[in-house]
Every structure is written in C-alpha cells, then in structure tokens.
Amino acid sequence: MSPAPSLLALNNIEVIYDRVFLAVKGVSIDVQKGCLVTLLGANGAGKSTVLKAISGLLAPERGEVTRGDITFSGASMLALDPPTRVRRGIVQVLEGRRVFGHLTPTENLLAAVPRSRSRSHTKALIDRTFGWFPRLAERAKAKAGYLSGGEQQMLAIGRALMTEPELLLLDEPSLGLAPFLVDEIFDIIKRINKDGGVSVLLVEQNAAAALDVADTAYLIENGRVVMSGTAEVIRSNPDVAESYLGGHGKVDYLAVKHYRRRKRWLA
C-alpha cells in the first residue's frame, strides 16, 4: 500500500527571533494528507514557533524563517502572508483560546466565514460545527465570555473550521482543562480528522492524550527534532515513557527514524 501524499513539508527550517536568537534549528516535518501528526516537547522547545512558521504568524513577534522551506500541496509558502495561507487551506488555533467574548458562539462562527460563502453554505457549516460540538449548540445564545474554558476551546476550534481548512494547526488545546474535558476535546479532534477529512498538526504537552489520537509523532528538544516515528513507536520508547508518560516500555529502535542514544537528547 503506497503512503498518503504529503500535504505539508518542512524542509530543514531555521527560525530566528530579533535576528539573534535561533529558536528552531534545522527542523524537518512531514504531514501526509488525511493524517493527524503531533509535535511533542517541553515548554520552550520550539513547538509553537514551528506552528507560527507554518501559518505565517512569526512577524508580529519579530521572528523569521531564515533557512529551509515550507511547502503546502507542493508549493512554497514562505512568501505568502497569513490571510493568503488561510485561503490556501491552513488555519491555526492559537494557544489560549482567544474567542470574541462579547459575541455569542454563533456570532463567533460567523465572524470566520469568508464573504464568498452563500447563506445556505454558511448555515451548513454552522450546523456541522454544532454537530461536532454539541455543548456549543446548547450555549448558542450565551456570550462566549461566559462559557467555560473547555467550551471556549471548542469554540476556537469550531471557528477555525468555518474556513474549511485542509490543515488544522492546534496549539496546546488541552491547556488548563480538566481531564474529562481533555478527553472530550481530543475525541472530537480525532473525529474532525477521520470523519471530516481534515489533516491535523497538533502541538501538545499532554503527550499521553496526543499519542492516543495521533498517527505520527515528532519530539522536539531545544529547537531540534530528536525523534520521530509512528505514535505507537514513540509511546513505547523508554525515554519518552520516562520523561513524558511517567513509565517505561519496550521499543524497536529500528522503527524510530531519529533515535539518539538513551538520555542523550535530554542533555
């Protein structure tokens, strides 16, 4: 069986902030069409920077891609501004939810709809979103500022989906949420990927939750990819188990593309 075609490819990219600080160092990542890929790592490892390099949101933070290339459906994205990247099919849900608190969930969803969409198409998109997030349908007339943290996270994801993306970038969707809400949101993310056909690149510190839904995983430390492979192989790696999952496991090292000598990547 031939592999799925590549949708997004990062080819040896470097990102520098303020023309001084090298935050991402030669990162290469591949997201195949229809797949759910997770990017794991500790705080400050460079995960969010990678997402912003893809979505084009580095400039406001005085960051830039200084080496390598980012291609989407075979075309380079580096010269495109963020709105153009959204129109091409890439949308990012930023860390911290950032919904419009004075608007209702329905109004938040409408705010993301491109002007070219017809009323009937827009209604179908809203109905689809409420189908994925029944909690939002129940709170459709409440102000978004009064929603719970989990409901606001659902709304942020739902709003991004109103642009009908091919690739959804998620930055720490579990941040600050109760465990039962984390499970619910990750179940919905998996449905969006499998049933909705949306490719997903997920940045997450909750490695256990991310590996449960992902097809492929990359581990970043100090701005570099130090390990990659299937979610099953990464989960069973003893270093990952000890440092991110609170346990130990067995691993087939030959199945991991970028394995470093045990503990070396932690240095």
Secondary structure, 3 states (H helix, E strand, C coil): CCCCCEEEEEEEEEEEECCCEEEEEEEEEEEECCCEEEEECCCCCCHHHHHHHHHCCCHHHCEEEEEEEEEECCEECCCCCHHHHHHHCEEEECCCCCCCCCCCHHHHHHHCCCCCCCHHHHHHHHHHHHHHCHHHHHCCCCCHHHCCHHHHHHHHHHHHHCCCCCEEEEECCCCCCCHHHHHHHHHHHHHHHHCCCCEEEEEECCHHHHHHHCCEEEEEECCEEEEEEEHHHHHHCHHHHHHHHCCCCCCCHHHCCCCCCCCHHHC
